[in-house]
Amino acid sequence: MFLEQLLEVLAGVLAALVTAERLGVATGSAVLRLRNLLALDGKPTVYDDIRLPAARFAGLTANELSERDTTLYGLMQQRFGITVVRIVEHLEAVAAPADVAALLGVTAGHPLLRIVRTGYSYGGEAADTRLRYVRTGARRYESVLGQR
């Protein structure tokens, strides 16, 4: 069983160079920043720092995000007609930064899986990019991308 907790939604954040490149927008473009924590069996397990291009998701509110009954990609599809059809992930083992460690309930420097992920809609347009930290412990990370 997993529990999702939306920690923060920030509107009007300006895209830094790396975020802009991943989202295919100009540096300094407005993005929405979402901070999300997922718990599995009561233990904080996944921390996401997500960026969405604000122009593609105009009118999206913190209330919609916190009250949704679907995934973020499900909300994108239902509310904005944007379907994520491709995901690119880069994975590496890292030492937990202090702020992320505190959220995940581990000590700074604890080994985590860091995933840099960008989701693309039809036509190759980026729908989101995120920096995800996963406390794997006795778990494994499985990613199934695409249709069977």
C-alpha positions as CSV (number, residue, x, y, z in Angstrom):
1,M,0.0,0.0,0.0
2,F,1.3,3.4,-0.9
3,L,0.4,6.9,0.4
4,E,1.2,10.0,-1.6
5,Q,1.7,13.3,0.2
6,L,1.9,16.6,-1.8
7,L,4.5,18.6,0.1
8,E,4.4,21.8,-1.9
9,V,3.3,23.5,-5.1
10,L,5.1,26.5,-6.3
11,A,3.8,28.6,-9.2
12,G,5.9,31.2,-11.1
13,V,9.2,29.4,-10.6
14,L,11.6,30.3,-13.4
15,A,13.3,27.5,-15.3
16,A,17.0,27.2,-14.8
17,L,19.1,26.1,-17.7
18,V,19.0,22.3,-17.0
19,T,15.2,22.4,-16.4
20,A,14.7,24.5,-19.5
21,E,16.7,22.1,-21.6
22,R,14.8,19.0,-20.3
23,L,11.4,20.7,-20.8
24,G,12.3,22.2,-24.2
25,V,11.5,25.8,-23.0
26,A,13.5,29.0,-22.8
27,T,15.6,29.6,-19.8
28,G,13.6,31.8,-17.4
29,S,10.2,30.4,-18.6
30,A,7.6,29.9,-15.9
31,V,7.3,26.4,-14.5
32,L,5.3,24.8,-11.8
33,R,7.3,23.0,-9.1
34,L,5.7,20.1,-7.2
35,R,7.4,18.4,-4.3
36,N,5.9,15.0,-3.5
37,L,6.6,12.3,-1.0
38,L,5.4,8.6,-1.5
39,A,5.3,6.2,1.4
40,L,5.1,2.4,1.1
41,D,3.8,0.4,4.0
42,G,4.1,3.6,6.1
43,K,7.7,4.3,5.3
44,P,8.7,7.4,3.3
45,T,10.2,5.8,0.2
46,V,10.2,8.1,-2.8
47,Y,10.8,11.9,-3.0
48,D,10.0,13.7,-6.2
49,D,10.9,17.2,-7.2
50,I,8.8,17.8,-10.3
51,R,8.7,20.6,-12.9
52,L,5.9,21.2,-15.4
53,P,6.0,23.8,-18.1
54,A,3.4,26.4,-16.8
55,A,2.2,27.3,-20.4
56,R,1.0,23.7,-20.9
57,F,-0.8,23.5,-17.6
58,A,-2.3,26.9,-17.2
59,G,-4.9,27.0,-14.4
60,L,-3.6,23.9,-12.6
61,T,-4.1,24.5,-8.9
62,A,-2.6,23.0,-5.8
63,N,-6.1,21.9,-4.7
64,E,-6.5,19.9,-8.0
65,L,-3.1,18.3,-7.4
66,S,-3.8,17.4,-3.7
67,E,-7.4,16.2,-4.3
68,R,-6.8,14.2,-7.4
69,D,-7.8,10.5,-7.5
70,T,-5.3,9.5,-10.2
71,T,-1.6,9.8,-10.9
72,L,-0.1,13.1,-12.1
73,Y,-0.1,11.7,-15.7
74,G,-3.7,10.7,-15.3
75,L,-4.6,14.3,-14.3
76,M,-2.6,15.6,-17.2
77,Q,-4.6,13.5,-19.6
78,Q,-8.0,14.1,-18.0
79,R,-7.7,17.9,-17.4
80,F,-5.4,19.0,-20.3
81,G,-5.6,16.2,-22.9
82,I,-1.9,15.6,-22.6
83,T,-0.9,11.9,-22.7
84,V,2.6,10.9,-21.7
85,V,3.7,8.2,-24.2
86,R,7.5,8.1,-23.6
87,I,9.7,8.4,-20.5
88,V,13.4,8.8,-20.4
89,E,15.1,8.0,-17.1
90,H,18.8,8.2,-16.0
91,L,19.6,6.3,-12.8
92,E,22.5,6.4,-10.5
93,A,23.3,5.5,-6.9
94,V,24.0,8.6,-4.8
95,A,24.6,9.7,-1.2
96,A,21.5,11.2,0.2
97,P,21.6,15.0,0.4
98,A,20.7,16.2,4.0
99,D,17.3,17.8,3.0
100,V,16.2,14.6,1.1
101,A,17.5,12.4,3.9
102,A,15.3,14.2,6.4
103,L,12.2,13.6,4.2
104,L,13.0,10.0,3.7
105,G,13.9,9.2,7.3
106,V,17.5,8.3,6.7
107,T,20.8,9.9,7.6
108,A,22.6,12.2,5.2
109,G,24.9,10.2,3.0
110,H,22.7,7.1,3.1
111,P,22.7,5.4,-0.3
112,L,19.7,6.2,-2.5
113,L,18.7,5.7,-6.1
114,R,18.5,9.0,-7.9
115,I,16.4,9.1,-11.1
116,V,16.3,12.0,-13.5
117,R,13.1,11.5,-15.5
118,T,11.4,13.3,-18.3
119,G,8.0,12.4,-19.7
120,Y,7.1,13.2,-23.3
121,S,3.7,13.5,-25.0
122,Y,2.8,12.8,-28.6
123,G,5.1,14.8,-30.9
124,G,8.0,14.6,-28.5
125,E,7.0,17.6,-26.4
126,A,8.1,17.3,-22.7
127,A,5.2,17.2,-20.2
128,D,7.3,17.0,-17.1
129,T,10.8,16.5,-15.7
130,R,11.6,15.3,-12.2
131,L,14.4,14.5,-9.9
132,R,13.4,11.4,-7.9
133,Y,15.2,9.9,-4.9
134,V,14.3,6.3,-4.0
135,R,15.0,4.6,-0.7
136,T,15.3,1.1,-2.0
137,G,16.3,-0.9,1.1
138,A,14.6,-4.2,0.8
139,R,12.7,-3.1,-2.3
140,R,13.5,-3.1,-6.0
141,Y,12.7,-0.4,-8.5
142,E,10.8,-1.6,-11.5
143,S,10.0,0.6,-14.5
144,V,7.7,-0.5,-17.3
145,L,7.6,2.0,-20.1
146,G,5.3,1.6,-23.0
147,Q,2.7,-0.8,-24.2
148,R,2.7,-4.6,-24.1
